[in-house]
Amino acid sequence: MKRDEDLKIRLKIAKKKIAPEKESPAQSNLGQAFKMSTELVSAVLVGTIIGFILDTWFDTKPWLIIIFFFVGVVAGITNVIRSAKKIQK
């Protein structure tokens, strides 16, 4: 019995040492801002790349690049708004 109790105490001590520290609110907000900006930029970039690829296939330069650029902008803004609503909750 003594061994079991000793083991439990040692495990509790080890878990306290390993437990990650909580993030400060400033770090959390910075992470959220970085995530939202990355979502916006990546959506615009993906839309532009898709437009470029389709333009080279259909030989319609620059129309599909322009169209998919704006589709990427709309998708990126929609993602940022969705993320901001989640944060507010």
Secondary structure, DSSP 8 states (H G I E B T S, - for coil): -HHHHHHHHHHHHHHHHHS-----HHHHHHHHHHHHHHHHHHHHHHHHHHHHHHHHHHT-TTHHHHHHHHHHHHHHHHHHHHHHHHHH-
